[in-house]
Amino acid sequence: MLSDIVSAGQVVEMQPVNREEGTEGEKKVYRTKVFDVLSEDQVEIMMPIEKGKVVLLPVDGEFDLCFYADKALYQCFARVLDRYKSNNVYIVVMELTSNLRKHQRREYYRFSCALDMDSRELKTEEVSAVEQHQLYLVPGLSLKHSVIVDISGGGLRFIADYRYDVGSMIYCTYHLNMKGGSKEYNLVGKVLSRKEIEDKPGTYEHRVQYVNMDADVREEIIKFIFEEERRQRHKATSK
């Protein structure tokens, strides 16, 4: 079953079973790619890279794995059997300790990108409408430009030369290029975190969670992510 679902080049998320904590209290999650499938219960995975450095995963360490197949996400538990370097690629051999099962957490996968976005903070009356699960936008208000650096079905992260307060509600608008052409998305989000970029004073990274998102819109964004990931994977293997 493993070889029918998992293949080289697929994105995989790895989360320590011991719930190692990341920054801002988040559970630590590493994102990397499958190198090769060795058997029905063993897979080679490229060691994740964080801040330009290889993360040396411990032998016998246990991880919760999520594989991003073409049409779905599959989850299992696995432990590190071995680790080594092959042709300048650092690899870990993982042995599955549970069966693969289809997982519904696709919306949490953050797809790296560079997309133009305009946004502004919501007015008081707009926030009140959101709290009542309604969408009301004051027309004609000016927007500020930013760049989305990763996107998911649950939210986005963007870079801007201005800052929003954590907890503020913002209106976001951007375009996604689908198979049927470009489509505009107008969404409301809540700022979960903000930090100034170390080597770029006056430039801020914001993490935003969508609020009251329509289920169909969420599925469209997830579909865009899967299509782009598949396109990039095919492009890389065709070189």
C-alpha positions as CSV (number, residue, x, y, z in Angstrom):
1,M,0.0,0.0,0.0
2,L,2.8,2.4,0.8
3,S,4.3,2.3,-2.7
4,D,0.9,2.8,-4.2
5,I,0.4,6.1,-2.3
6,V,3.9,7.5,-1.5
7,S,6.5,8.3,-4.1
8,A,9.8,10.2,-4.4
9,G,9.4,14.0,-4.4
10,Q,6.2,14.2,-2.4
11,V,6.0,16.6,0.4
12,V,5.9,15.1,3.9
13,E,5.3,16.8,7.3
14,M,7.1,15.3,10.3
15,Q,6.0,16.1,13.9
16,P,7.8,14.6,16.9
17,V,5.5,12.3,18.9
18,N,6.9,13.8,22.1
19,R,5.2,17.1,21.1
20,E,8.4,19.2,20.9
21,E,7.3,22.8,21.1
22,G,8.2,25.4,18.5
23,T,8.2,29.1,18.7
24,E,5.1,30.9,20.1
25,G,3.9,27.7,21.7
26,E,3.3,25.9,18.4
27,K,4.0,22.2,18.0
28,K,7.2,21.7,16.1
29,V,6.6,20.6,12.5
30,Y,9.3,19.9,9.9
31,R,8.5,19.9,6.2
32,T,10.6,18.0,3.8
33,K,10.3,15.5,0.9
34,V,10.3,11.8,0.2
35,F,13.6,10.6,-1.3
36,D,12.6,7.0,-2.0
37,V,10.3,4.1,-1.0
38,L,12.4,1.1,0.1
39,S,9.6,-1.3,1.0
40,E,6.0,-1.5,2.2
41,D,7.1,-0.3,5.6
42,Q,10.3,1.7,5.1
43,V,10.8,5.0,3.4
44,E,13.8,7.3,2.8
45,I,13.1,11.0,3.7
46,M,15.4,14.0,3.1
47,M,16.4,15.4,6.5
48,P,14.6,18.7,7.0
49,I,16.5,22.0,6.8
50,E,15.8,24.8,9.2
51,K,17.4,28.3,8.9
52,G,19.9,26.9,6.4
53,K,21.0,24.0,8.6
54,V,20.2,20.3,8.4
55,V,18.1,19.0,11.3
56,L,19.7,15.8,12.5
57,L,16.7,13.7,13.6
58,P,17.6,11.2,16.3
59,V,17.9,7.5,15.6
60,D,14.9,5.7,17.3
61,G,13.0,9.0,17.4
62,E,9.3,8.7,16.8
63,F,7.4,10.9,14.4
64,D,3.9,11.6,13.1
65,L,4.2,11.6,9.3
66,C,1.8,13.3,6.9
67,F,2.3,12.5,3.2
68,Y,0.9,14.8,0.5
69,A,-0.2,12.5,-2.3
70,D,-1.8,13.8,-5.5
71,K,-5.4,13.9,-4.3
72,A,-5.3,13.4,-0.5
73,L,-3.2,13.5,2.6
74,Y,-2.1,10.3,4.4
75,Q,-0.9,9.9,8.0
76,C,1.0,7.3,9.9
77,F,3.5,7.0,12.8
78,A,7.1,6.0,12.1
79,R,10.5,5.8,13.8
80,V,14.0,6.7,12.6
81,L,16.0,3.5,11.7
82,D,19.1,5.1,10.2
83,R,20.5,8.3,8.9
84,Y,23.3,8.9,6.4
85,K,24.5,11.1,3.5
86,S,24.2,10.1,-0.1
87,N,25.4,12.2,-3.0
88,N,25.4,15.3,-0.7
89,V,21.8,14.6,0.4
90,Y,21.2,13.9,4.1
91,I,18.7,11.1,4.4
92,V,16.8,9.4,7.2
93,V,15.3,5.9,6.9
94,M,11.9,5.7,8.6
95,E,10.1,2.5,9.5
96,L,6.3,2.8,9.7
97,T,4.9,1.7,13.1
98,S,1.2,2.1,12.0
99,N,-0.9,1.7,8.9
100,L,-1.4,4.6,6.5
101,R,-4.7,6.3,6.8
102,K,-6.4,9.1,4.9
103,H,-6.1,12.3,6.8
104,Q,-8.4,15.4,6.6
105,R,-5.9,18.0,7.7
106,R,-5.0,19.2,4.2
107,E,-5.9,22.8,5.0
108,Y,-3.0,23.1,7.4
109,Y,-0.3,22.5,4.8
110,R,1.4,25.8,4.0
111,F,2.5,26.2,0.4
112,S,5.5,28.5,-0.2
113,C,4.8,31.1,-2.8
114,A,5.1,34.8,-3.7
115,L,1.7,36.4,-4.4
116,D,0.7,40.0,-4.4
117,M,-1.9,40.9,-1.8
118,D,-3.8,44.1,-0.8
119,S,-5.2,44.5,2.7
120,R,-6.6,46.8,5.3
121,E,-7.8,46.7,8.9
122,L,-11.5,46.2,9.4
123,K,-13.6,49.1,10.8
124,T,-15.6,48.6,14.0
125,E,-18.9,48.0,12.2
126,E,-17.2,45.5,9.9
127,V,-15.8,43.6,12.9
128,S,-19.3,43.5,14.4
129,A,-20.7,42.0,11.2
130,V,-17.9,39.3,11.2
131,E,-18.8,38.4,14.8
132,Q,-22.3,37.8,13.7
133,H,-21.0,35.6,10.9
134,Q,-21.8,38.2,8.2
135,L,-19.7,40.0,5.7
136,Y,-20.1,43.8,5.5
137,L,-17.3,45.9,3.9
138,V,-17.2,49.7,3.8
139,P,-16.7,50.6,0.1
140,G,-13.9,52.8,-1.2
141,L,-11.4,52.4,1.6
142,S,-7.7,52.4,0.6
143,L,-5.7,49.2,0.7
144,K,-2.0,48.5,1.4
145,H,0.2,46.2,-0.7
146,S,2.1,43.2,0.7
147,V,3.4,39.8,-0.5
148,I,2.1,36.4,0.6
149,V,5.0,34.0,1.2
150,D,2.9,31.0,2.1
151,I,-0.7,30.1,1.9
152,S,-3.0,27.3,3.1
153,G,-6.7,26.5,3.3
154,G,-6.6,27.8,6.9
155,G,-4.7,31.0,6.5
156,L,-1.6,32.8,5.1
157,R,1.6,34.4,6.0
158,F,2.6,37.7,4.4
159,I,5.5,40.3,4.4
160,A,4.8,44.0,4.5
161,D,6.6,47.3,5.2
162,Y,3.8,48.2,7.7
163,R,2.4,46.3,10.7
164,Y,-0.9,45.2,12.1
165,D,-1.6,44.5,15.8
166,V,-1.9,40.9,16.9
167,G,-5.6,40.1,17.2
168,S,-6.7,42.6,14.7
169,M,-9.1,41.7,11.9
170,I,-8.1,42.5,8.4
171,Y,-9.6,42.3,4.9
172,C,-7.4,40.6,2.3
173,T,-7.7,40.4,-1.5
174,Y,-5.5,38.4,-3.8
175,H,-5.6,36.4,-7.1
176,L,-4.9,32.7,-7.6
177,N,-4.1,31.3,-11.1
178,M,-6.3,28.2,-11.6
179,K,-6.7,26.0,-14.6
180,G,-9.7,28.0,-15.6
181,G,-7.9,31.3,-15.3
182,S,-7.2,33.9,-12.6
183,K,-9.7,34.2,-9.7
184,E,-9.9,37.0,-7.1
185,Y,-10.4,36.1,-3.4
186,N,-11.7,38.6,-0.9
187,L,-11.4,37.2,2.6
188,V,-11.3,38.3,6.2
189,G,-8.6,37.1,8.6
190,K,-7.4,37.5,12.1
191,V,-3.7,38.4,12.8
192,L,-2.3,35.6,14.9
193,S,1.3,36.8,15.1
194,R,3.6,39.5,13.9
195,K,7.4,39.9,14.0
196,E,9.9,42.3,12.5
197,I,12.3,40.6,10.1
198,E,15.8,40.6,11.6
199,D,17.9,41.7,8.6
200,K,15.1,44.0,7.3
201,P,14.2,46.7,9.8
202,G,10.7,48.1,9.2
203,T,9.6,45.0,7.4
204,Y,7.1,42.7,9.2
205,E,6.0,39.1,8.8
206,H,2.3,38.5,9.7
207,R,0.5,35.2,10.2
208,V,-3.2,35.3,9.5
209,Q,-6.0,32.8,10.1
210,Y,-9.1,33.0,7.9
211,V,-12.4,33.9,9.7
212,N,-15.9,32.7,8.6
213,M,-14.4,31.1,5.4
214,D,-16.9,29.5,3.0
215,A,-16.2,25.7,2.7
216,D,-16.2,25.9,-1.1
217,V,-13.6,28.7,-1.1
218,R,-11.4,26.7,1.2
219,E,-11.6,23.7,-1.1
220,E,-10.7,25.9,-4.1
221,I,-7.5,27.1,-2.2
222,I,-6.6,23.6,-1.2
223,K,-7.1,22.5,-4.8
224,F,-4.8,25.3,-6.0
225,I,-2.1,24.2,-3.6
226,F,-2.3,20.6,-4.7
227,E,-2.2,21.6,-8.4
228,E,0.8,23.9,-7.8
229,E,2.7,21.3,-5.8
230,R,2.1,18.7,-8.5
231,R,3.1,21.1,-11.2
232,Q,6.4,22.0,-9.4
233,R,7.1,18.3,-8.8
234,H,6.6,17.4,-12.4
235,K,8.8,20.3,-13.5
236,A,11.6,19.2,-11.2
237,T,11.5,15.6,-12.3
238,S,11.5,16.6,-16.0
239,K,14.8,18.5,-15.8
